[in-house]
Amino acid sequence: MKNGSIPERLNMQEWQISDERKNADKQIGLYVDKQDEKAESKFENK
């Protein structure tokens, strides 16, 4: 095949999906951290 064998393509797709999930997890983690900071600042101001 021109762009690599089927197993090579599948491996590349698996790596890409894995990377996308890791990035999504990091973004979710950052969102949760920001929400925690907002909650903490509310309590500190009282």
N, C-alpha and C positions, 0 to 999 in steps of 0.2 A: 504494500500500500504506500501511497505517496507520503502521507503524513505520519507514518508509524503503524505498528501493528495494533490490533484490537486490544490486547492486554495492556500495551503501552498507553493507549488512549484512556482506557478505564482507570489505570493508575493515576494518570494526570487529572482526570475528573475527580477521583477520590481525594487527591491532594488539594484541589481547588475547593471542594466542598468542605473539607476539614478546615482550611484556612478561613473560609467565609464564616464558619461556625465560631471559630476562635475570635474573629473580629467582632462578630455579633455579641459574643459573651463579654468581651471587653467593653463594648459600648453599653451594654446593659449594666455591667458593673459600675461604669462611670456614672450612669444615670442614678443608680441606687445610692452611690456615694454622695452625689449632689443633693438628693432628697434627704439623706441623713444629715448633711450639713445644714440644710434649711431648717430641719426639725430641731437640731441642736441650737441654732442661733435663736429660734423662737423662745426656747426655754431659758437661754442665757439673758435675753432682754427683759424677762419678767422679774 
